[in-house]
């Protein structure tokens, strides 16, 4: 797990994960089920699965400022749930937690956009959410 004091812009994903699982409201929804890249192959998508809801995250783009030790990166955090209501509740809590977040070296997190999709293969709703992170 990345340490806020020594983290680089490459550790921002781990820092986002730490923020999410440290928050009581988010932890009650996803526990520690926040993964880099994609959900584990062993994830069960059955109704009432203990594996859902879950979040996977990935870097969309990263811009490091030349004149200052500041990076701006966009991250996609994808919420996967068993039901539409569970998806909406989890997405709402995630947006509430991260939008306008400021602490330590995270200068600012801004919610950019999201959509609601349906995975026809595993028959579950999911929502890719984009956040822009300013880190120094």
C-alpha positions, 0 to 999 in steps of 0.5 A: 500500500502506498504511503501518502508521504512518499507516494509518487504520481504512479501510486495515486491508484493505491491512494484512491483505494486506501481512501475508499476502504478507509471510509466507513460508508464505502467500507460498509458497501464494498469492504476491501473489494477495490482492485487495480485493473479488473475484478478477480477471475474468481468473482461471483456475479450471482444474486446476493454474491458476497463478491459484489458490489466491488470496484476496479480502477485504472489510469486513463491519463496522466499529465505531470507539470514541468514547472512544479511537482504536480501531476494531474491524472484521470482515473476510471473507477468502475463500480460493479453490483448485483442490482441497479439499486445497489449500483446507484447507492454505491456510485452515489457514496463513491461520488460523495466521498471523492468529489472535492476531496482534499487531504495531504498531498491530494490537492483536489479530486474532481468528479468528471462523469459516469454512465450506467451499463449492463454486462450481458455476459455476467448479467450485472449492471456496472458504472464507469466513473471518471475522476480527475486527481491533482496530486503534488 
